[in-house]
Amino acid sequence: MTNSRMSVLTVSGVCIVGVAALLMLAGCGGGSGPATTGDLSALGVGNGMPSGPHYNLNIIAAPKNTHDVGNSNGHTLFVKMEGRTRILMSQSQDGSFEVTDRNGTDGLASFNIGDSDTTDARTHYLVFARALGKPNGEVTITPGATFEDQSGVPYFYLGEITIKRNHGQPKTENITNLFYVDVTIDDGTTVTTYTKEWVFDIEELLEYWWDYDNDNLKLLQVRFYED
């Protein structure tokens, strides 16, 4: 992909093609790394979540703009019942899990992922989600990020996943790969390639978020297990 301004980002086995100067992915598909989205057989979890210590985040749909959302000690945030809410995510070094903007019914919420790593690297997690509440609701999550390179601030979507609440026992999805990306960044002097990298370990990362497109899903339960 030399001498090209076409960029490709991959996550969860999905290739997304975009245009931005000299920021590009190393390639699509293949390789090792975290378990593929939806593949729970190795963990033996069936319809439920894995056991063990974890942080639980409940993403709750509100039927209308909610002005007073109270305090849940950082374990819930509210989104639109129908339509898109952007959930900004960060991982401050030595920081704790914290919902920093709980009211996403106005279209924007924010959440900090805990970091127990005492080095410059960030703590990595296995991340699982399941749709709860009345059947027939669903949500499409489209992660995105901005990285700084010599062209400025390229802006990319990183694939997507749709999680549905069907009839019967709720299904658990492994969504860990939403946090791992393959990207090559050219700062004008050095070309750095990251392969299946935890997104918050990338020095050039400026911002990471989920576009949470809800279609009447009442509750998405997301759990983080330290890897």
BELWODA-V852971 format. One line per field, one symbol per residue. phi: phi as a letter, one per 40 degrees, with the letter a starting at -180 (. if undefined). A space follows every 50 residues. Layout:
phi->???
//
This chain:
phi->.cfbbcbbbbafgbbbbabacfbaccibgggchcdcdgcbcccgcfcbcc chdabbbbbbcbcadbcbbgbbfgbbabbccbhbbcbcbbaccgcbcacc accccchabaabccbbcccccccbbcbbaacbgccgcabbbbcaabbcbc chbcbbcbgaabbbbccgcdccbcbdccbbbbabbbcgbbbbbbbfcddc cccccbababcbccbgccabcbbbbcc
//
